[in-house]
Amino acid sequence: MTYLFLLIGFALLIKGADYFVEGASKIAQSLRVSPLLIGLTIVAFGTSAPEASVSFIAAFEGNSDVAVGNVVGSNIFNITFILGVTALVFPLLVQNETIRKEIPFALLGAVALLLLISDIQLQSSDSIIISRTEGIMLLLFFAVFLYYVFEVARKDRLNIEENPADIENTSKMKNTFLTIGGLAAIVFGGNLVVENSIQIALSLGMSETLVGLTIVAVGTSLPELVTSITAALKKQVEIALGNIIGSNIFNIFFILGTSAAIHPLTVDSKIFMDVWLMIFVTILVMVLARTQYKISRIEGTVLAVIYIIYVVFIILRN
């Protein structure tokens, strides 16, 4: 039954992502905003629901390692493996605004997290804690990001010419239903995959720590992976890229901020190196995007290989 539920989970993920991307792209057209903006908001926040649920539950239970590790692991997976595989499917064209504003905002989140976990280095503290105050500060950064998104949306509506043929209400309802239904299938399918993968891994003798660092982080990012690949196959590259960058911003500022506000997070010093890697790969993506305003298949391969090397490293480390 475990293997059956695993297959059902994958089926829900794939089909749900198909409907989700289709509905979201049509909503972007009807609202007269760019697909990138929809990717940064509706798609990114929706596909980050598994990370949110895992981290919030972990924070409530006082399990800080899971809450922080899940966010950092998911962000590294997003910016390396998901971005890399998506670029392999279809090279990702990158807009100037994304290079100048959205990717730097994701980098700001990574650097902010590095500073928050530098208690030992900066304050000679015995332990590393992300306090409630620091969590609220992360949420304020998220509020600034939302303000930026709404301003971009307002300008988009002024710049994009209206389609002469107005979209009917029935069509809007259908697109909304496709998006919500697709998202529900993604989240439910993702949960099935994570839960049953953990059972299979533990039965094969893997430790809980290793399962948490690999399967939970990758499993909660499956919605981003499937949604981005589906968007790339449909040549909706702006949604694919917006989903990845938006998810990383959402994960640090909102999910980690809310988790710390719920319960101060004690951080394992081991994760310091992982946060440095997250900063490095975010800068790398920004540099790669700036050279030709796209992420090519070769560059995508490099990003995916970086993640594979990272997984080997954390398996040996743990």
CORVEN-V931390 format. One record per residue. N is the residue number from 1. NEAR is the number of other C-alpha atoms within 8 Angstrom. Layout:
n=N near=NEAR
n=N near=NEAR
This chain:
n=1 near=4
n=2 near=8
n=3 near=7
n=4 near=7
n=5 near=11
n=6 near=12
n=7 near=9
n=8 near=10
n=9 near=14
n=10 near=11
n=11 near=9
n=12 near=12
n=13 near=16
n=14 near=11
n=15 near=10
n=16 near=14
n=17 near=16
n=18 near=12
n=19 near=12
n=20 near=15
n=21 near=14
n=22 near=11
n=23 near=14
n=24 near=14
n=25 near=12
n=26 near=9
n=27 near=11
n=28 near=12
n=29 near=10
n=30 near=9
n=31 near=7
n=32 near=11
n=33 near=13
n=34 near=10
n=35 near=12
n=36 near=10
n=37 near=13
n=38 near=15
n=39 near=16
n=40 near=16
n=41 near=12
n=42 near=9
n=43 near=13
n=44 near=17
n=45 near=12
n=46 near=8
n=47 near=16
n=48 near=15
n=49 near=9
n=50 near=12
n=51 near=14
n=52 near=10
n=53 near=8
n=54 near=11
n=55 near=16
n=56 near=13
n=57 near=8
n=58 near=12
n=59 near=15
n=60 near=10
n=61 near=6
n=62 near=8
n=63 near=9
n=64 near=11
n=65 near=10
n=66 near=11
n=67 near=15
n=68 near=12
n=69 near=11
n=70 near=15
n=71 near=15
n=72 near=11
n=73 near=13
n=74 near=13
n=75 near=12
n=76 near=13
n=77 near=13
n=78 near=14
n=79 near=16
n=80 near=13
n=81 near=14
n=82 near=15
n=83 near=14
n=84 near=16
n=85 near=12
n=86 near=15
n=87 near=15
n=88 near=12
n=89 near=10
n=90 near=11
n=91 near=11
n=92 near=12
n=93 near=9
n=94 near=12
n=95 near=7
n=96 near=7
n=97 near=7
n=98 near=9
n=99 near=13
n=100 near=8
n=101 near=8
n=102 near=11
n=103 near=12
n=104 near=10
n=105 near=10
n=106 near=13
n=107 near=11
n=108 near=8
n=109 near=11
n=110 near=12
n=111 near=9
n=112 near=8
n=113 near=10
n=114 near=11
n=115 near=8
n=116 near=10
n=117 near=12
n=118 near=10
n=119 near=13
n=120 near=11
n=121 near=7
n=122 near=7
n=123 near=7
n=124 near=7
n=125 near=9
n=126 near=5
n=127 near=8
n=128 near=13
n=129 near=11
n=130 near=13
n=131 near=11
n=132 near=11
n=133 near=7
n=134 near=11
n=135 near=15
n=136 near=12
n=137 near=9
n=138 near=13
n=139 near=12
n=140 near=8
n=141 near=9
n=142 near=12
n=143 near=8
n=144 near=8
n=145 near=9
n=146 near=8
n=147 near=8
n=148 near=8
n=149 near=10
n=150 near=8
n=151 near=8
n=152 near=9
n=153 near=11
n=154 near=8
n=155 near=8
n=156 near=11
n=157 near=11
n=158 near=7
n=159 near=6
n=160 near=8
n=161 near=7
n=162 near=5
n=163 near=5
n=164 near=4
n=165 near=4
n=166 near=5
n=167 near=7
n=168 near=6
n=169 near=6
n=170 near=6
n=171 near=8
n=172 near=11
n=173 near=8
n=174 near=9
n=175 near=13
n=176 near=11
n=177 near=9
n=178 near=12
n=179 near=14
n=180 near=9
n=181 near=11
n=182 near=14
n=183 near=13
n=184 near=9
n=185 near=13
n=186 near=15
n=187 near=13
n=188 near=10
n=189 near=14
n=190 near=16
n=191 near=12
n=192 near=12
n=193 near=14
n=194 near=12
n=195 near=8
n=196 near=12
n=197 near=10
n=198 near=11
n=199 near=9
n=200 near=9
n=201 near=10
n=202 near=11
n=203 near=7
n=204 near=6
n=205 near=6
n=206 near=9
n=207 near=7
n=208 near=7
n=209 near=7
n=210 near=10
n=211 near=13
n=212 near=11
n=213 near=12
n=214 near=10
n=215 near=11
n=216 near=12
n=217 near=15
n=218 near=11
n=219 near=11
n=220 near=14
n=221 near=15
n=222 near=10
n=223 near=14
n=224 near=15
n=225 near=10
n=226 near=11
n=227 near=15
n=228 near=15
n=229 near=13
n=230 near=11
n=231 near=14
n=232 near=14
n=233 near=9
n=234 near=6
n=235 near=7
n=236 near=11
n=237 near=11
n=238 near=12
n=239 near=18
n=240 near=15
n=241 near=14
n=242 near=15
n=243 near=16
n=244 near=16
n=245 near=14
n=246 near=15
n=247 near=15
n=248 near=12
n=249 near=13
n=250 near=13
n=251 near=14
n=252 near=14
n=253 near=13
n=254 near=12
n=255 near=14
n=256 near=15
n=257 near=15
n=258 near=12
n=259 near=16
n=260 near=16
n=261 near=12
n=262 near=10
n=263 near=11
n=264 near=11
n=265 near=14
n=266 near=10
n=267 near=13
n=268 near=8
n=269 near=6
n=270 near=6
n=271 near=9
n=272 near=10
n=273 near=7
n=274 near=10
n=275 near=12
n=276 near=9
n=277 near=9
n=278 near=12
n=279 near=11
n=280 near=8
n=281 near=11
n=282 near=12
n=283 near=9
n=284 near=8
n=285 near=9
n=286 near=11
n=287 near=8
n=288 near=12
n=289 near=12
n=290 near=9
n=291 near=7
n=292 near=7
n=293 near=11
n=294 near=12
n=295 near=14
n=296 near=10
n=297 near=12
n=298 near=7
n=299 near=11
n=300 near=15
n=301 near=11
n=302 near=9
n=303 near=13
n=304 near=14
n=305 near=9
n=306 near=10
n=307 near=12
n=308 near=8
n=309 near=8
n=310 near=8
n=311 near=9
n=312 near=8
n=313 near=8
n=314 near=9
n=315 near=8
n=316 near=6
n=317 near=5
n=318 near=6
